[in-house]
Amino acid sequence: GVKAATLARGLARLVTIEPPAGDIDFSSNYALALGQEGDAAGTAGMRLALDTPKLTMAGLRIEQGSDALALANAVIGAASVSAKAAGNRVDVVIDDARAELSDAVVQRASTAQASASTANLGAASLQLAFPDGPVEVSGKGIAAALTDAVVHGPADAELLQLGNASLTGGVISLQERMAAAEKVVIAKGKAATWIDAQGAFNWLSLLRGEAAPEPSSSEPASSAAWRLALKSVEVDEFGVDFADRRRTPAAAFGLEAIRARIVGLDTASAAPMQVVLKARAAGGGNIEADGQVRADNGQADLKIKLSGIALAQAQPYLSDFALLRLASGAMSAEGRLRYGDEAGAGAKLAYG
């Protein structure tokens, strides 16, 4: 085997990398082919093929600017890897790719940190292209599983906990700006959300990160939005805390024991997704929702059922209109929530 530290020294010209422990191995029946080939026009190229390569590492840390990736242990392999170079372009095809990572930590621009106890990733096929322009990446048959994942935001605020999360039947294309999956399952977790005093939603600020540099005149920015398509999403035993910090004191709400099923989520389609949700309100009571929501514009038509919802949760908003203090009380109701309907009514809530 080849020592991983030797590979790290070669990569040091591209990124900041601490030499890890471990080896790069090929199976006992590996095939290594290196040769030249030409196309119909006679242009010469180079081709490299590897059979069942395997990389094992321990104590890896890679830095690129203010971003960093750290792994306690990693095992990365594939059934085959082939690379072809012609002119200024290099194409790489990886079949049956797989990675087993433990104690993984990702740091993004000093604004967020994500970690997972274990992360298992796989893809039936991965294609990478390195042309003169942006790198092209596409993959099919993608699967992923995370355990004990945590996301921290600025000031070390814990934004997300995931006991277990999995994805199957995934497809991705950077060039087409598209990601899709047959099924996503999330279980035993909790998310913290809020609107700050300036009216900004914390997760949007996190995902945007630091302002990106303006593109040069020679590299026009792509205006196409990413398309996300998920055939099925299942959520079990999840919780969400929300705070409206535009008010003093902040208005706080919470949902616990969320059980939700979503079918047909597609941000590029006008067809609505089907949503079924049941949850327990943190302040007391239960909430149920069943209906349709469009992912492309937020248009919704939902049947809503509220049972024993504590009225005290609405106190911060009632104070804007009257000198009224709710000491106790609960509300139960059934109705229909319509938002952004075609009649142009905007948001409309009607109880039957």
MIMAR-874164 format. One line per 8 residues: number of its first residue (from 0); their letters; for each residue x, y, z of N, C-alpha, C, O. Coordinates in steps of 0.001 Angstrom, whole numbers. Each point is the difference from the previous one (the first is absolute). Layout:
N
NUM) a) X Y Z X Y Z X Y Z X Y Z; ...
//
This chain:
352
0) gvkaatla) 820 -1195 0 -820 1195 0 858 1251 0 1167 -23 391; -1767 1108 -836 663 1299 -12 -443 768 1234 -1198 62 274; 2111 522 475 -348 733 1200 -829 1234 -352 328 735 -932; -1428 -511 1701 -858 1151 -253 756 1304 189 -304 993 -662; 1288 -981 1557 777 1219 229 760 414 -1253 222 1189 -229; 180 -2173 -591 690 318 -1251 -929 733 -946 393 976 -638; -1647 -1456 548 -990 685 -819 -263 1396 528 -158 937 -783; 108 -783 2093 -272 1305 600 1055 1021 -394 -316 1166 -242
8) rglarlvt) 1572 -1603 177 1058 935 -386 -190 488 -1426 332 1141 -319; -865 -2004 -541 -250 413 -1372 -1150 970 -118 -14 850 -890; -979 -975 1807 -1154 893 -33 263 1317 699 -791 933 -133; 1871 -835 867 272 1199 793 141 1249 -854 -167 1115 496; 473 -1293 -1778 93 1165 -874 -1367 600 -302 -103 1171 -367; -954 -1981 523 -1346 446 -323 -776 452 1224 -701 1010 -62; 805 -1726 1173 -734 313 1218 919 -201 1192 1029 -670 -95; -1422 1268 1232 733 -237 1242 -461 -1327 578 -1179 -160 315
16) ieppagdi) 2086 -791 -170 -386 -1332 441 1031 -531 982 1204 51 -250; -1699 -562 1373 877 -618 981 205 -1463 -379 -980 -697 -263; 2219 208 226 253 -1387 -416 -767 -993 865 196 -36 1214; -1072 -776 -1821 -755 -990 767 756 -1319 90 996 -220 -689; -1499 -647 1557 522 -1362 62 -866 -884 -877 -1184 283 -184; 1760 -1357 -366 -793 -916 -799 690 -348 -1303 1133 411 -251; -1843 -1186 -589 581 -499 -1240 -994 110 -1139 -1212 66 206; 1762 -49 -1425 -778 -136 -1216 289 -1397 -528 1141 -317 -335
24) dfssnyal) -2171 -517 259 197 -1395 -372 -765 -336 -1267 -1004 635 -324; 1493 -1646 -388 -713 -606 -1105 -201 -1470 351 854 -614 641; -1985 53 -1062 -271 -1399 337 1022 -915 -675 735 419 -894; -705 -1663 1336 1003 -937 -503 -133 -244 -1500 967 -394 -651; -2161 624 98 -194 -222 -1428 -222 1316 -737 -762 59 -966; 1438 1004 1432 -220 1298 -610 528 13 -1432 890 -760 -383; -1496 1677 -392 475 229 -1367 363 1460 -130 -814 871 306; 2013 -590 -752 469 1367 -192 403 145 -1455 893 -701 -477
32) algqegda) -1552 1615 -232 299 205 -1412 331 1456 -228 -704 887 482; 1766 -641 -1209 412 1361 -324 437 2 -1453 890 -758 -384; -1501 1595 -417 355 -7 -1409 -432 1254 -707 -623 880 593; 955 -800 -1871 -379 1119 -842 -1035 -471 -995 13 -1146 -449; -909 2053 115 -983 -317 -1017 -354 1276 -728 244 1099 497; -813 -1244 -1659 -359 1170 -792 -1418 -110 -500 -561 -1093 -72; -25 2243 -279 -1348 -5 -537 73 -50 -1518 1077 -147 -578; -2247 273 -65 -62 -100 -1453 813 1087 -679 477 -185 -1119
40) agtagmrl) -317 1313 1789 750 1103 -587 1494 -152 230 793 817 -468; -406 -1876 1199 1415 -231 234 554 721 1202 1217 49 174; -2085 525 679 463 707 1188 422 -1011 1065 -795 -859 379; 2004 947 95 504 -955 987 -546 312 1377 -232 1160 339; 27 -2203 457 -467 175 1360 620 -1057 891 698 -898 -470; -962 1015 1765 513 -955 975 -1175 -635 729 -1014 655 239; 1151 -1933 114 -1057 -715 707 613 -790 1143 1023 -666 -159; -1679 755 1332 434 -725 1192 -1186 -780 547 -1088 556 149
48) aldtpklt) 1283 -1841 153 -1083 -825 536 488 -751 1230 1092 -569 -3; -1915 571 1066 311 -712 1238 -1159 -914 351 -1164 374 -144; 1488 -1575 605 -1020 -947 421 31 -137 1516 1052 -256 585; -2219 429 56 -206 -126 1450 1038 745 830 629 -610 865; -428 1895 -1091 894 756 886 -655 210 1363 -1226 17 110; 2041 142 915 -504 214 1361 958 914 751 1215 -197 -25; -1775 1192 689 791 965 759 -452 -21 1454 -1185 189 275; 2097 -413 653 -314 60 1427 863 1079 638 1203 80 -245
56) maglrieq) -1840 748 1069 706 1114 622 -473 188 1430 -1109 -395 361; 1964 1001 444 -344 362 1376 602 1363 298 1126 298 -398; -1894 524 1105 514 1304 395 202 952 -1155 1022 683 -67; -1993 -623 -860 124 875 -1168 -609 1371 279 -1069 96 603; 1747 963 -1039 -553 1352 45 438 738 -1263 1189 87 -309; -2181 445 -416 259 749 -1230 -583 1394 160 -1131 151 461; 1890 865 -837 -450 1384 90 108 666 -1363 976 -192 -725; -1989 975 390 11 817 -1206 -561 1359 368 -1213 157 133
64) gsdalala) 2088 829 32 -455 1295 480 -517 -133 1418 698 -504 880; -1944 963 -657 -608 -98 1324 -877 -1237 146 -646 -174 1034; 611 -693 -2052 -757 -1242 68 931 -1147 390 1187 13 -326; -1739 -1000 1024 842 -1113 443 -822 -1277 103 -1206 39 247; 1875 -1171 -438 -589 -1325 168 941 -823 865 1196 -86 -282; -1741 -526 1347 806 -845 881 -698 -1344 176 -1222 -59 138; 2004 -1023 -143 -520 -1346 155 875 -771 973 1228 59 -73; -1875 -790 996 772 -877 880 466 -1227 -769 1153 -415 116
72) navigaas) -2057 -163 -902 331 -1167 -817 -808 49 -1285 -1124 501 -16; 1696 -1020 -1057 -693 -33 -1280 442 -1220 -789 1187 -319 -66; -2165 -360 -533 264 -1093 -931 -746 337 -1282 -1228 87 -5; 1963 101 -1073 -576 418 -1273 408 -1005 -1061 1178 -335 -124; -2153 -150 -647 314 -987 -1022 -949 80 -1173 -945 790 0; 1206 -1622 -1008 -832 -43 -1195 259 -1310 -720 1038 -633 193; -1997 230 -1031 216 -1187 -820 1017 288 -1093 829 -850 -325; -896 2049 -242 963 375 -1030 54 1507 -132 -972 703 274
80) vsakaagn) 2135 -218 -701 206 1422 -262 734 119 -1330 1021 -654 -212; -1538 1482 -673 683 238 -1267 71 1495 -251 -933 743 302; 2055 -317 -859 207 1415 -303 545 128 -1409 830 -796 -439; -1308 1807 -256 430 237 -1371 313 1474 -168 -813 855 353; 1976 -553 -887 419 1380 -227 194 228 -1484 667 -777 -684; -1259 1855 198 155 381 -1400 -46 1514 -84 -971 625 427; 2008 -45 -972 56 1450 -78 26 600 1389 816 -383 837; -1725 1337 -593 -87 653 1304 -1101 -589 873 -411 623 978
88) rvdvvidd) -67 -1804 -1315 -1125 -590 731 398 -1362 563 673 -796 -655; -1113 556 1890 194 -1296 648 -1361 -517 446 -750 716 663; 425 -1960 -1023 -1252 -633 399 303 -1193 889 863 -819 -316; -1584 726 1436 185 -1091 955 -1339 -691 218 -1013 662 225; 1006 -1985 -292 -1206 -798 250 300 -961 1148 981 -742 -43; -1836 763 1072 157 -866 1169 -1253 -856 120 -1107 529 94; 1273 -1838 -97 -1123 -922 122 -46 -592 1401 1028 -348 580; -2236 241 -52 -228 -579 1330 902 651 1043 745 -675 709
96) araelsda) -830 2002 -633 802 745 976 -610 -140 1389 -1220 -86 140; 2064 63 883 -503 -122 1373 991 652 957 1209 2 -232; -1747 545 1302 836 642 1013 -622 -231 1362 -1205 175 182; 2037 -572 779 -420 -172 1388 829 958 844 1216 -154 117; -1881 1144 469 682 1046 751 -449 -35 1455 -1166 -271 285; 2083 543 632 -354 75 1419 520 1298 588 1072 486 -361; -1857 64 1278 335 1264 661 392 1058 -1029 1079 590 66; -1984 -368 -1017 252 985 -1058 -437 1383 465 -1051 146 623
104) vvqrasta) 1859 868 -924 -307 1387 346 254 864 -1227 1070 -66 -606; -2062 878 245 126 927 -1123 -166 1413 529 -995 311 655; 1965 542 -935 -48 1410 406 -149 842 -1252 775 -137 -947; -1787 1019 945 -245 831 -1175 155 1471 335 -834 576 698; 1891 25 -1191 200 1450 36 -255 600 1375 -483 1128 101; 798 -1858 952 -127 486 1380 -1428 359 389 -218 621 1040; -770 -1009 -1870 -1384 326 317 -800 -1224 421 -1072 145 587; 1559 -1332 -868 -754 -1199 344 943 -1182 138 1062 -53 -621
112) qasastan) -1475 -884 1444 771 -1223 162 -964 -1166 82 -951 24 780; 1198 -1042 -1586 -831 -1193 -2 863 -1194 358 1151 -97 -427; -1708 -810 1210 737 -1197 387 -940 -1193 -5 -1215 148 136; 1794 -1338 -295 -772 -1235 32 858 -1096 596 1192 -102 -288; -1815 -721 1127 731 -1122 589 426 -976 -1085 1151 -437 -36; -2086 97 -850 325 -838 -1152 -710 542 -1229 -1104 537 93; 1743 -680 -1234 -590 385 -1279 403 -1043 -1027 1183 -168 -297; -2166 -527 -241 239 -1001 -1037 -583 511 -1312 -1189 307 -78
120) lgaaslql) 2021 -218 -942 -398 556 -1282 292 -1003 -1101 958 -769 85; -1792 782 -1121 230 -893 -1124 -648 532 -1256 -926 809 61; 1419 -1267 -1211 -573 394 -1284 267 -1102 -1010 1114 -519 -81; -2129 163 -684 194 -1007 -1039 947 508 -1072 782 -765 -565; -859 2071 287 869 579 -1023 238 1468 291 -937 739 300; 2189 -315 -387 372 1404 130 827 392 -1215 890 -736 -425; -1197 1909 -129 750 519 -1135 487 1397 330 -786 865 387; 2076 -646 -540 608 1301 247 721 446 -1262 701 -784 -638
128) afpdgpve) -881 2049 286 672 558 -1165 700 1282 408 -556 827 723; 1772 -675 -1191 805 1184 297 359 690 -1317 1098 -187 -524; -2028 985 -7 275 733 -1232 680 1329 319 458 214 1123; -396 669 -2105 555 1329 254 -886 798 948 488 832 765; -1812 -1094 -820 -939 736 833 -232 -676 1338 880 -697 506; -2074 899 79 -316 -580 1308 23 -1530 -26 -272 -626 -1025; 596 55 2157 14 -1456 133 -1419 -539 -151 -949 579 528; 809 -1684 -1246 -1298 -638 -206 -45 -1296 809 904 -830 -90
136) vsgkgiaa) -1961 668 878 -159 -1197 830 -1418 -522 -172 -960 769 68; 825 -2061 -290 -1316 -625 -59 89 -1386 617 1049 -644 -36; -2160 195 602 -9 -1303 646 -1374 -627 -37 -1011 701 -24; 973 -2039 19 -1246 -750 5 81 -1099 1054 1081 -443 386; -2260 20 65 -40 -1063 997 667 377 1301 681 -817 620; -879 2068 -203 663 507 1202 -775 -423 1251 -1229 50 28; 1958 -461 991 -592 -345 1298 857 609 1095 1219 107 -133; -1871 290 1216 726 603 1120 -721 -327 1296 -1225 -116 29
144) altdavvh) 1998 -33 1048 -565 -242 1329 854 717 1033 1223 -136 6; -1873 902 871 683 736 1060 -547 -432 1350 -1184 -315 123; 2044 299 891 -443 -224 1373 609 1065 895 1149 406 -176; -1937 32 1131 443 981 1001 660 1206 -659 1149 333 288; -1895 312 -1175 515 1185 -691 -445 1261 730 -1109 57 533; 1978 955 -510 -283 1272 669 501 1133 -886 1079 -88 -585; -1876 1158 492 410 1206 -721 11 1162 981 -999 269 667; 2139 420 -583 130 1190 831 115 1225 -891 637 -46 -1052
152) gpadaell) -1255 1138 1476 98 1251 -721 956 958 678 802 -410 839; -880 1698 -1198 855 1002 645 -195 -5 1511 -1079 -335 487; 2111 702 249 -25 34 1463 -310 -1374 590 -483 -107 1127; 768 -948 -1907 -142 -1380 462 -1442 -377 310 -245 -933 764; -714 1652 -1351 -1404 -340 220 -323 -1323 -692 318 -185 -1175; -945 -726 1901 -356 -1294 -573 -1287 149 -796 -1053 307 559; 1143 -524 -1870 -1129 226 -889 -733 -1278 -370 -1200 35 -269; 1895 -1150 250 -627 -1229 -473 637 -1214 652 1222 -100 112
160) qlgnaslt) -2073 -818 315 430 -1318 465 -711 -1050 -842 -1198 112 -260; 1928 -1122 -161 -591 -1102 -746 469 -1310 618 1193 -304 5; -2141 -465 515 371 -1311 505 361 -929 -1141 1039 -661 22; -1914 620 -1024 232 -827 -1184 -582 703 -1219 -1072 600 72; 1778 -679 -1178 -493 549 -1260 542 -856 -1129 1155 -425 29; -1994 176 -1024 450 -816 -1127 -603 504 -1299 -1063 622 -11; 1754 -900 -1074 -439 370 -1350 303 -1169 -922 1075 -594 75; -2029 261 -953 203 -1069 -973 -475 459 -1371 -845 887 -120
168) ggvislqe) 1410 -1513 -915 -398 320 -1370 332 1408 -420 -771 632 -722; 1914 -127 1164 351 1382 -283 623 204 -1371 664 -884 -540; -893 2072 -8 589 436 -1268 425 1445 177 -730 790 599; 1913 -427 -1116 456 1382 110 734 401 -1269 672 -820 -626; -806 2096 249 726 556 -1138 307 1453 303 -910 825 81; 2192 -503 88 373 1390 241 -248 849 -1232 -417 1152 118; 664 -1699 -1293 -165 757 -1230 -1462 376 -221 -299 1119 -416; -613 -2054 696 -1429 265 -151 -612 603 1255 -1184 340 3
176) rmaaaekv) 1959 -201 1055 -460 555 1274 -1248 -748 480 -1056 591 227; 1213 -1892 -82 -1125 -854 354 430 -1063 996 1074 -587 -131; -1924 338 1138 198 -1082 956 -1346 -672 231 -1011 678 180; 993 -2008 -185 -1247 -741 162 264 -1262 804 1137 -459 112; -2216 -97 450 118 -1247 762 -1345 -699 17 -1055 633 -47; 1119 -1962 117 -1226 -786 110 -615 144 1386 -1216 139 133; 2064 -174 911 -533 16 1363 990 629 963 1203 -251 -73; -1721 1070 973 773 594 1089 -725 -310 1303 -1208 208 106
184) viakgkaa) 1943 -703 881 -578 -324 1308 785 739 1077 1228 -75 44; -1940 787 823 604 732 1117 -696 -448 1279 -1229 13 73; 1998 -409 930 -593 -495 1240 769 514 1204 1227 106 -14; -1988 210 1059 563 376 1301 961 1180 -122 1219 -153 88; -1792 1312 -288 832 1191 -108 -727 1238 469 -1148 -66 437; 1827 1199 -532 -572 1270 426 691 1132 -737 1208 -45 -235; -1986 1066 -131 545 1166 -696 -380 1261 754 -1095 101 554; 2006 858 -538 -244 1308 615 -88 1041 -1108 920 134 -807
192) twidaqga) -2024 600 768 -197 1032 -1016 -432 1290 682 -631 -20 1057; 983 1143 -1681 -449 1281 538 95 1085 -1054 713 -131 -995; -1444 1197 1235 118 1236 -770 667 1009 916 -492 266 1096; 1618 304 -1541 733 909 878 -644 1382 36 -1011 240 -659; 1598 657 1424 -576 1335 193 -104 778 -1297 -818 914 -106; 1639 -1261 -893 -43 685 -1293 -932 -693 -993 -105 428 -1149; -568 -1484 1578 -949 -691 -863 614 -1065 -889 -649 -457 -941; 1893 43 1214 664 -1014 -818 -202 -1386 611 127 -177 1211
200) fnwlsllr) -439 -787 -2049 -184 -1384 439 1370 -652 159 826 74 -910; -575 -707 2046 1358 -464 307 537 -1037 -982 1190 17 -314; -2035 -916 -175 497 -1023 -910 372 571 -1359 940 -479 -633; -1673 1507 169 365 625 -1272 1355 673 111 827 -104 -905; -598 793 2011 1289 659 211 1126 -1023 54 1091 243 -514; -1356 -1389 1139 1020 -1035 115 355 -585 -1359 1178 -168 -317; -2190 -141 -488 246 -619 -1293 692 950 -964 799 -424 -836; -1108 1710 954 653 962 -879 1441 230 405 858 221 -855
208) geaapeps) -579 -271 2163 1358 204 487 477 1393 -303 -793 935 -113; 2118 -800 -21 573 1295 -292 -297 377 -1437 -170 -864 -860; 109 2158 607 -305 473 -1339 1034 -512 -990 1204 81 242; -1688 -606 -1355 904 -516 -1017 569 1142 -815 -663 1023 -172; 1890 -1175 -338 578 1055 -810 -755 173 -1300 -579 -949 -529; 590 2168 21 -673 286 -1248 690 -750 -1135 1229 -16 -65; -2008 -613 -844 628 -717 -1108 672 963 -951 -452 1131 -177; 1549 -1587 -443 699 844 -957 -800 86 -1285 -882 -821 -251
216) ssepassa) 1197 1822 -563 -735 196 -1242 181 -1171 -952 -852 -242 -855; 1964 -494 996 256 -1138 -880 -711 -1262 464 -28 -992 -727; -553 1011 1941 -706 -1152 541 -1389 424 445 -205 308 1174; -761 -288 -2103 -1350 408 356 -620 -952 1000 140 -1217 -127; -829 1764 1127 -607 -826 1046 -1231 -715 -530 -763 550 -795; 581 -1785 1247 -1183 -748 -390 -1175 431 866 100 54 1226; -1220 252 -1887 -1172 455 735 -970 -1141 274 -1012 199 671; 1306 -1385 -1177 -907 -1125 170 -4 -462 1446 1053 -175 614
224) awrlalks) -2258 -21 -74 -127 -491 1370 182 -1516 21 -267 -678 -992; 720 158 2120 134 -1440 160 -1372 -651 37 -941 547 575; 833 -1705 -1183 -1230 -788 60 196 -1135 1000 971 -752 -84; -1896 635 1025 0 -1077 987 -1266 -815 -190 -1103 542 62; 1252 -1841 -292 -1146 -879 -216 127 -1228 899 956 -766 -116; -1922 586 1006 -16 -1135 925 -1337 -713 -142 -1049 593 255; 1077 -1858 -659 -1249 -730 -177 -702 -255 1323 -1227 61 78; 2000 -345 962 -596 -325 1297 888 499 1128 1215 -198 -17
232) vevdefgv) -1834 849 1001 704 460 1198 -786 -477 1218 -1208 220 90; 1891 -869 839 -624 -462 1236 734 606 1189 1228 -49 74; -1988 617 850 561 614 1205 -682 -618 1212 -1228 -40 68; 2012 -440 884 -552 -615 1208 729 516 1231 1222 154 -7; -1985 113 1063 562 425 1289 953 1179 -156 1132 -21 482; -1624 1048 -1170 808 1196 -228 -629 1171 738 -1203 4 260; 2015 986 77 -489 1188 688 533 1266 -636 1086 5 -580; -1850 1069 690 408 1301 -539 -314 1074 1031 -1127 88 488
240) dfadrrrt) 2118 727 -157 -194 1171 857 95 1246 -870 905 122 -826; -1850 809 1017 5 1246 -770 -123 1180 946 -765 -35 964; 1535 1090 -1255 -72 1231 794 -45 1198 -935 771 83 -956; -1676 842 1238 -88 1262 -739 679 1066 852 -612 541 921; 1868 -238 -1223 794 915 805 -205 1459 -383 704 879 497; -1658 -620 -1369 -341 1393 -300 -798 612 1139 -208 1212 45; -237 -2061 872 -822 458 1112 752 -154 1314 893 -837 127; -1270 1662 849 590 -72 1335 -1125 -146 1020 -816 913 134
248) paaafgle) 745 -2025 586 852 -1185 -159 -322 -745 -1300 -1061 205 -590; 1953 -1042 163 -182 -734 -1251 -1189 -949 95 -240 -620 1036; -497 522 -2134 -1088 -971 -77 605 -1365 -326 783 -130 -941; -1147 -870 1713 605 -1322 -176 -1078 -1057 -193 -1019 -1 691; 1260 -896 -1638 -901 -1107 -276 839 -1255 -186 1191 72 -304; -1824 -1211 489 733 -1247 -197 -925 -1127 -393 -1150 -59 434; 1664 -841 -1263 -712 -1208 -372 857 -1195 388 1211 -8 -221; -1849 -996 799 703 -1198 440 -647 -1228 -622 -1132 50 -481
256) airarivg) 1872 -1152 500 -507 -1283 -500 -624 140 -1377 -1070 -546 -268; 1749 1284 -605 -513 208 -1356 87 -1308 -784 1033 -670 -15; -2120 333 -623 -48 -1131 -922 -581 531 -1305 -1152 429 -37; 1934 -456 -1021 -434 597 -1261 339 -909 -1168 992 -729 20; -1843 790 -1042 228 -714 -1250 -212 983 -1147 -1035 661 -85; 2031 -574 -794 -70 897 -1153 251 -833 -1247 952 -779 -52; -1803 944 -948 128 -739 -1255 20 990 -1155 -873 862 -100; 1873 -984 -773 35 804 -1217 516 1407 168 -545 925 -603
264) ldtasaap) 1591 -726 1412 591 1334 146 891 277 -1211 931 -754 -282; -1228 1845 -430 792 382 -1176 -49 1512 -136 -1049 570 -299; 2181 74 518 36 1463 -15 -144 587 -1397 -180 1210 -140; 256 -2043 -900 -116 504 -1371 -1321 -389 -644 -184 199 -1201; -731 -748 1979 -1270 -472 -546 -1170 752 619 23 360 1177; -1052 -129 -2000 -1222 626 500 -917 -1015 673 -982 382 637; 1292 -1668 -771 -809 -1027 653 231 56 1507 1150 7 438; -2215 33 369 181 112 1454 466 -1307 618 -289 -1083 -508
272) mqvvlkar) 1015 1202 1610 371 -1178 777 -1106 -277 1018 -705 910 436; 572 -2168 -73 -979 -409 995 670 -8 1372 1080 -567 168; -1722 1195 804 578 151 1333 -976 -518 1052 -1173 371 6; 1662 -1223 873 -755 -454 1168 896 203 1215 1130 -487 30; -1635 1206 975 820 327 1173 -817 -119 1270 -1157 417 56; 1778 -992 961 -554 -26 1350 1104 391 968 1138 -454 -125; -1483 1303 1098 1014 456 953 -665 420 1293 -1205 249 47; 2011 -173 1006 -449 476 1300 602 1375 247 1209 184 -141
280) aagggnie) -2044 780 508 492 1341 295 740 -10 1329 -454 -611 968; 1599 1293 -926 816 2 1215 -740 608 1182 217 -405 1141; -1091 1374 -1403 -750 638 1073 -1275 -725 368 -744 453 870; 481 -1585 -1528 -1211 -760 274 -896 -59 -1219 -168 997 -703; -410 -2169 447 -911 -164 -1119 633 -740 -1163 1186 -329 15; -2014 75 -1029 441 -749 -1175 -390 724 -1278 -988 734 -39; 1774 -950 -1000 -230 614 -1304 37 -1086 -1062 878 -863 14; -1841 908 -943 -15 -908 -1141 -202 815 -1270 -742 982 -2
288) adgqvrad) 1401 -1387 -1073 -147 665 -1295 16 -1056 -1091 757 -969 68; -1603 1164 -1077 -102 -957 -1101 -413 768 -1246 -1034 667 -4; 1836 -754 -1053 -374 705 -1214 1132 110 -994 878 -860 -72; -914 1952 -704 945 186 -1087 765 1308 161 -541 1007 457; 1814 -1048 -845 849 1193 20 864 -16 -1257 585 -1026 -348; -512 2169 -328 882 115 -1155 1380 460 454 133 1019 678; 891 -1778 -1057 1359 343 417 574 1166 -787 938 649 463; -1487 -365 -1661 583 1055 -824 -417 1394 440 736 960 -229
296) ngqadlki) -1918 -826 865 -447 1342 403 -643 54 1382 -436 1069 427; 366 -2198 284 -563 -6 1342 -1508 -55 72 -555 -8 1099; -130 -29 -2230 -1460 -70 0 -457 -1251 742 493 -1098 -259; -1446 1269 1189 -398 -1113 857 -1511 -72 153 -692 1018 -16; 203 -2225 163 -1403 -261 308 -13 -1167 984 145 -1157 -395; -322 1470 1687 153 -993 1054 -1221 -47 904 -587 1033 323; 213 -2231 80 -967 -172 1070 763 34 1320 968 -738 187; -1410 1598 723 700 197 1268 -912 -404 1160 -1185 333 17
304) klsgiala) 1749 -1047 942 -730 -351 1218 854 357 1201 1125 -480 139; -1666 1331 733 676 410 1227 -771 -556 1188 -1220 142 78; 1931 -771 841 -649 -595 1170 720 440 1264 1152 -369 225; -1834 1161 604 544 401 1293 1252 848 -77 885 -144 843; -780 1024 -1826 1175 868 -144 -51 1105 1054 -1000 711 108; 2064 -567 663 47 1009 1063 -4 1402 -595 849 323 -831; -1804 519 1253 -119 1353 -534 1135 911 450 270 1014 -644; 397 -1362 1741 1073 861 504 1126 170 -1018 755 969 80
312) qaqpylsd) -627 -1897 -1043 1052 111 -1006 -212 1191 -928 942 465 -641; -2182 32 567 -297 1143 -862 145 1332 720 -207 1048 -613; 556 -1057 1899 70 1227 793 892 1086 -619 -430 1153 -37; 1640 -1447 -448 839 1069 -549 -648 744 -1155 277 1182 -202; -1138 -1854 -563 -643 654 -1138 -1264 741 420 -305 1057 -553; -435 -1593 1522 -1200 679 477 341 1323 667 -802 934 -28; 1979 -846 626 401 1228 686 138 1180 -951 -7 1148 444; 132 -1404 -1744 96 1086 -973 -1338 705 -192 -45 1141 -460
320) fallrlas) -1049 -1825 814 -1320 540 -302 -810 374 1241 -905 830 -82; 1220 -1431 1221 -815 280 1184 795 -278 1264 934 -803 2; -1324 1489 1087 611 -245 1305 -685 -1209 617 -765 109 958; 1064 -1259 -1537 -649 -1242 390 1068 -1034 323 949 -202 -758; -1129 -447 1903 951 -1053 382 -753 -1308 167 -963 -80 763; 1407 -947 -1482 -626 -1307 66 684 -830 1071 1139 -434 -172; -1836 216 1277 577 -793 1083 -92 -1485 -303 891 -764 373; -1951 346 -1040 -181 -1410 -334 -1050 -99 -1091 -588 1002 -408
328) gamsaegr) 365 -2200 -51 -993 -216 -1040 566 -836 -1126 1214 -69 -189; -2098 -562 -554 415 -845 -1109 -1005 126 -1129 -1153 374 214; 1606 -692 -1418 -849 113 -1176 10 -1314 -763 1041 -636 -161; -2219 243 -305 -132 -1155 -881 -845 412 -1189 -1026 658 170; 1433 -1029 -1355 -736 402 -1197 421 -862 -1176 1067 -615 7; -1922 582 -1012 313 -642 -1269 -294 990 -1105 -982 738 72; 1815 -712 -1084 -217 941 -1077 859 -316 -1207 577 -1081 -125; -515 2058 -751 746 -152 -1250 902 1205 -189 -448 1143 90
336) lrygdeag) 1702 -1400 -349 971 1066 -207 352 70 -1476 455 -976 -595; -675 2154 15 393 240 -1389 991 1148 -27 -222 1053 599; 1310 -1275 -1302 1015 1048 -114 377 164 -1467 313 -970 -690; -350 2233 221 403 294 -1369 -861 -689 -1032 522 -493 -1000; -1849 442 1214 -850 -688 -957 -131 806 -1291 332 1185 -45; -824 -1854 -1009 -53 609 -1321 -958 1178 -58 87 817 -917; -993 -714 1873 -929 1127 19 673 1274 458 -603 1073 -32; 1855 -1183 461 748 1189 404 -312 461 1397 219 1166 329
344) agaklayg) -729 -2059 510 -383 392 1353 1178 43 957 -149 400 1154; 1326 -812 -1631 1150 -34 904 -185 -1100 1020 -338 -1127 -363; 552 1432 1635 -174 -992 1057 -1419 93 546 -477 1090 316; -184 -2211 -206 -1377 -12 492 -212 -1231 861 306 -1120 -410; -833 1338 1609 -282 -1088 925 -1488 2 290 -539 996 483; -137 -2116 -776 -1435 -107 230 -265 -1228 847 504 -1084 -294; -1298 1250 1349 -341 -1115 875 -1422 -446 -279 -913 812 -150; 748 -2141 83 -1315 -537 -227 -528 -705 1233 -1115 -521 -16
//
